Amino acid sequence: MNRNVIIVIVLVVLVLLTAVQAIQLSSLKTGISTDKVSVGNAPAQSSGASVPSNIQDLPSMVGGC
């Protein structure tokens, strides 16, 4: 194969991938704006929520041991 043909094929594949990602990004943006997208399985925070024990002491651990 000619080197130019390979370069053209690679560029076409990259442009197609970019187009697919642009479509996915657009649909995700639309989903977020219409509240059809949920983020993870995180429970809603409440004022009485308990903090896991491994991060309770985090503020005192900043800066070293």
C-alpha positions, -999 to +999 in steps of 0.1 A: +000+000+000+010+035-006+020+056+024-005+083+015-033+058+013-025+046+049-024+082+062-058+090+046-074+058+060-061+067+095-074+102+092-108+090+081-110+066+111-100+095+135-126+118+120-153+091+123-143+085+160-145+122+166-179+124+151-192+095+173-178+111+204-194+145+195-227+128+191-223+110+224-213+142+241-243+160+227-267+134+239-251+134+273-254+172+275-291+169+265-296+142+291-281+163+319-301+193+310-333+173+311-324+154+343-324+121+326-288+112+337-281+100+372-246+101+387-235+069+404-252+051+432-244+077+459-271+081+484-285+116+491-266+134+518-285+141+549-275+161+580-273+129+601-252+109+576-224+089+592-189+093+578-168+061+572-142+056+598-113+057+574-120+093+565-131+107+599-096+116+608-087+131+574-085+168+585-059+159+612-038+138+588-031+167+563+006+174+561+021+141+570+019+113+595 
